[in-house]
């Protein structure tokens, strides 16, 4: 099994959490890893952290346990400031390389370290997010972002989003029955891919109290409810729409296996409350496996050696689990 890892924005904590995660995870089995990024940056970070991790040049030894490959012709300068345009452009190139290798079946899965959407846009790219970028490369718009994580007692939340990076004032206009049905369908499939004993999907309403019978909004009647009914007719165990303020309590205690949230913060606030350190971003609907740690570039602590790698470890483990089940 060969897992690709993109380094993300190297002026953030991507290189640090990648190396820390591999130090812990690589000895657990015989999985091979291809880091797609800057070799000099990796060496510098490894020396700073005093890590004993052998990373070889992929061009010289493509069968190495851990190797690095940079599709760019020149290494990055060592004195890049946080959010540098050069680092942002490199992060996009590495994403593209990993996705294309997945499409050619050269990688069994890809794990992506964090990037900065803001700095990628400032560097000249039209960029909404890694999920959308990878969907475009794969030639599909039928993808859904799922975030999953657990607390210290092993209690999980798995949250699929009907809309992703959309300003709150535009959510209702962009929310469609088709988007909600897709999120329900892919959330149920994700439960099966995870080999869960069931795939019970609960669906949030958009409005407070799920619209209060139409008194606080009509989207539950016109859009969300019909999507749930259509999913049920396809033999998907979907229920709702439920008031989000109580639904997550029931999902957290195990009544449901996944939740479909209507917008970004509705779903991710409760997820990060219970699984901030363990959260993983999983792109559903791609023709390849892609996971990512559920945190950002953390420029404020980059280079200090204090970044926590738990989320990256979780992302690598999920990628391996899914790749093994697809083999």
Buried (B, 14 or more C-beta within 10 A) or exposed (E): BBBBBBBBBBBBBBBBBBBBBBBBBBEEEEBBBBBBBBBBBBEBBBEBBEBEBEBBEBEEEBEBBBBBBBBBEEEBEEEBEBBBBBBBBBBBBBBBBBBBBBBEEEBBBBBBBBBBBEBBEEBEBEBBBBBBBBBBBBEEEBBBBBBBBBBEEEBBBBBBBBBBEBEEEEBBEEBEBEBBBBBBBBBBBBBEBBEBEEBBBBBBBBBEBBBEEEEBBBBBBEBBBBBBEBBEEEEBBBBBBBBBBEBBEEBBEEEBBBBBBBBBEBBBEBBBEBBBBBBBBBBBBBEBBBBBBBBBBBBEBBBEEEBBBBBBBBBBBBBBBBBEEEE
